Each structure stands twice: as structure tokens, then as C-alpha cells.
Amino acid sequence: MDYSAVVVMEICYAIAVLILISAGLAVIFGMMRVINLAHGEFLTLGGYAAIMSNQAGLNIYLSILVAAPLAAAIFGFLVERLIVRFLYGRLINTMLATWGLSLAMIGGFSMIFGNTTTGIATPISGFALGNYQVSGYNLFVIAIAVLVIGGVYLILKTTRAGLVARGAMQNPEMAQAFGYNTSRVYMFTFVAGSALAGLAGGVMAPLVGINPAAGAAYIAKAFITVISGGTAVISGTLASAGLFGFVSQTFTFLATPVVGEIALLVAAVILLRLLPTGITGRFLKDKV
Amino acid sequence: MLRETAFSAAIGLAILVVAPLLFDDIYTLTVLTIYGLLALSLGFIWGFGGILCFGQAAFFGLGAYGFAIASINFADPWIAALVSLIIPALFAAVLGAMLFYGRLSDVYLAVVTLVVTLILFKFMNSTAGNAYKIGDARLGGFNGIPGFDTLTLPWDSSEYLINESLYYFCALILLLAFLGLRWLLSAPFGRILVGIRENELRAELVGYDVRLVKTLAFAIGGMLAGMSGMLFANWAEIVTPALFSLSQSAEIIIWVIVGGAGSLLGPIVGAFVLGALKFFLGQQTLVNNLFVLGSILVVTVLFLPRGIVPTLTPFFKRHRRRSRAAGNGKRGRGSRRRARHAR
């Protein structure tokens, strides 16, 4: 009984992590058809921001939940204005440019912070569940993931800004004819996606420790989750994160974490072979 | 066509023979030649087939591992070299068949190739211990496989190919691969391939089997990448999982895009220039290597999206045409259009 509760919690945790690390990428890809391959480094940036501001004396929750997304949002603003906005509509070119950005950021981080791993302590202690020790911070991660996905849903579905954003993505000319500045809309969407990436980096920082190349561990998974999900931001991310989180954790329990990771990747290849435009390319088409 | 091919063959041969005299670090020069072949393999399938493979490193790594494992198991390293060509080619054919018969394209194709590379990377990293071995060869996990027999002279198995002889061998293979691809592209197969890149639907309606042609091209690209992996294994004398890494794949793409994907020469030039730059940057500690490479990629995509060689070619062409006092504008425009479509 206790054991199955722990297993269920671990699976929820794996899904939550996938949702968190891919939310920012999903917003940017789903809304603007731009793949930000520097997404992993945006996470790393958020992680560094959280650690630095915490070391400078800021409260840990403020560092994670405010400083990290803020830093990534500011950086995302610069990237959008200087690089990405010239490449809209050219999917492959944006991928290549942001991949270059990702490498440059890894190099930049090693020049600034050195090639070492830094971290902060987990602010929530564990507790016992029957005979098993459970990390309290994992519950925090699950809660944040639920808040993030709920927040994005509410903004897109119920606010005027969300409506304008969805309209501008669906039919840019029409939105422009109504007097909305689509370039501004793209900019805010990209900044919002960057902020989500920074938040995820901040939340993950106490768990994994941050080094210049830490983003590489996330980008592949986030990329796979988002592409397999398809273009619907919320339902796509939820569906593919749920599937992959379940598959990888199940195989991790049955065998080893390495087998779990490989199972995730194999599942992604099979899924894309069967559904070449992602889960929401076939099902749940009209959802957000 | 024949004269042009002979002309470029002669120039290529001259450059590769003269290079060691100008550049006295033969060790580095050898690996630049190997990188050139690797870049050529991606330049072919990307620039002419329109297939952007994010996992060319997978075939590179498979070629290297295939050679190392086969070399330990078989007495003759030349058999190992053959094995190291067949394995990546077959792997690419199977993967390509899966992709193209499943009608995956651009970003989805990129994801699948990337994921396959990651699977190989993760798998190879986790193969430490005696349980993982093929024949007598232990896969060795993170540490890779050291200590396999490298290539020898075919007629004298005590003479290993090292230093100069390895360089000339690599240079010869690069030249042959370049000329072979040139020939292939002027043959019907190459024309169909370019036709598919230009307009897949039209090619299909005309009656060509798009899936088969793309799969074959992908397999050829995989084989060439595997060949460069085999040479790399001979050069480094060790194979490690880093061959399959994401940064290796990134590097290949950077070479090709900086050099120019719309030509065969571009990727080779890109690999030589950026490879040399990498070695140069590795000798100093002021600026980080990745920082420079990444910035170059960003700047290239923004300002020189066609790459160095296709951007410069029209200038040379114009000069040559003027000096001959003949020529028509069609050709220049055609090549420019091709380059643009390669994106």
C-alpha cells in the first residue's frame, strides 16, 4: 500500500517535471511555431538567477518564484528583439539560430560562473510515508506544475490578452486589421515562454544543481514532449508529458533510470511514427 | 561536365597534397580532413536532399564503434573497415525507411533523428562492465573502447597507417567521396533527388518513388558519415560515447551551414575553417570555445543564411565569365535559387 502510494507519487512527480520544463517551450512553439533550442539554457539561466539571488540574501521562495522567471524574461526579451524576430516563419532557421545561442550561452556561463556545479539546499524537508521517506519538495514541484498549466490555461482562455494572442497566431493579418500590433504580441508571447522556462529552472535548481551545460539534460526531453504533444499548448503538453512521464517512471521502477530514459525516447520515436504531427495533430484538435 | 570534374579533381588533389607543406601540424590536418568528410555527408543529404538530420553524429559514432568492435574481433582491420561502412549504411537505411515511408518531415524528422542519437549516447554510456560485450570487445561505457588494431597497409600488415600515410589516406577518401557525390548528383538519381527537394509533390506526381529515393540518399549520407567515423577511430585510436553527443551533432550542422549547404564544397570548407578555429581556440583560455562557435552560428543564420561558399561563388563565376567574354545569366540565377531552396 505504502509502496504503491510512493510509486504513484513518483510518477506524478515525473509528469510534473516534464510539464514544468516543457511549458515555456510549448507556449512558444504552440503559439508562434518557433522552436527555441536555447530553452535548456533559459532554464539554466533561471537556475543561476535563483541561486545567485538566494546567496545574496533573498528569501528562497522569492528567488525561485520571482527572481528566476524575471531574469529569464528579461533575457528572453533581448533575444526576441535581437535574433528571433528576424526569423519568424522560418522554422529551421530559428532552430539553428537558437541552437547557436544555446552553445554561446553555455560558453558564456562557463566564462562567468566557471565550470563547476553550484546548488542551493531544498527548502522543504522530507516526511515519512509508512516505511518510506518521501521528499516534500517533490510535492512542491507537483503543485507548481499544476499552477503553471492552470495559469496558462486561464490566461489563454479567459483573458482578453489571451484571446488577442490566440487570434494573432491564428490569423496575423486579420489581427493586424483589427488594430493589434502582432509584432508586440509575438514579443510578449516569447517573453512569457522565457519566463516560464526561468521559473522551471528556478524550481529545479535545488534538486539538480546547476552547471553551465545543465540545460542539455532538459532540452531534449522538453523538445520531445512539446513536438510529440503537437501544437495545442495545454492539452498537447499534458497528454505527452503524462504519457512519457508514466513510461519513463514505470521502466525506471522495473529496471534502471537509464532504461527509463531510453524507454521515454523509444516511446517518442514510436509515437511520432504513428502520429506524425503529434498527439494533438490527430486528437483533441480544437483544444487550446 | 567531364572537363569540369577533372578540373576540380586536379585542384582538390593539389590542395590536399600541398596542405601538409603549408600547415605543418599533420595530426590536426588529418582530423580536419575527417571532419570535412563528415560535413560532406550532411551537406549531401541536407543541401541536395532537403533532409535536415539532427543526428548525423549517430552514423559517425556507429562507424567508429563498428570499426573498433570489428577490429578487435577480426584479424584483418580492412574487414573491420568494411563492417564499419555497412553498419551505419544499414542503420541509416532502416531509420530512413521508417522516417520517409512514415512521411515525417522537417521538425518531426529533426526530433526523431535527434532522439535516436540520444538513445545511442545514453546506451553507450551505460555499457560499463563485463556484461556488455560483442565478441571479444567490451563496450566500456563512458570510457569507450581503447586499444584496437588500426588500419595497416593492405600489402604489408606490419606497417600501420599513421601520421603522413593516414593523412594521405583520409585526403584520398575525401577526394573520392567528393567526386563520387558530384558524379551522383549529375546522374539521374541526383537529379531526381534535387527535384524532390524542389517540389516533392510534383516529383511524386511525375511518378518517382519519393520515399525510396530519399531513403537511399539518407543511407548514402549515413555511409559517408560512418566512413568518417571509421577514419576518426583510426586517428584517435579510441572510441567514446562522446562521438554520439548532442554537441557533436551541433558541430556538424554548424560546419555545413557556415560553409553553405547548397554546395558540396561549402561543407568541407566550413569543417576545415571551423575545425581549425576550434583547435586554435583550444589553445587559449580567454574566450570559451563554445561561445565563439555558437555566436558564429547565430551570426551566420542572421546575415549569411546561404553560407560562405554559395555567397562567394557568384563573384568568382562572374569574373570567370567576363574573362571568357561569354555566358548567360541563367546559371547564376539558377544556382542562387538552388541555394535558397536548400534552406
Interface residues (C-beta under 8 A of the other chain):
Chain A: I35 I83 F86 L87 R90 L91 I92 N93 M95 L96 A97 W99 G100 L101 S102 L103 A104 M105 I106 G107 G108 S110 M111 A216 A220 F223 I224 I227 S228 T256 V258 E261 I262 L265 V266 A268 V269 L272 R273 P276 T277 G278
Chain B: L52 M98 G102 R103 L104 D106 V107 Y108 A110 V111 V112 L114 V115 V116 L118 I119 K122 F123 N125 S126 L246 S247 A250 I253 I254 I257 V287 N288 N289 L290 F291 V292 L293 G294 S295 I296 L297 V298 T300 V301 L302 P305 R343
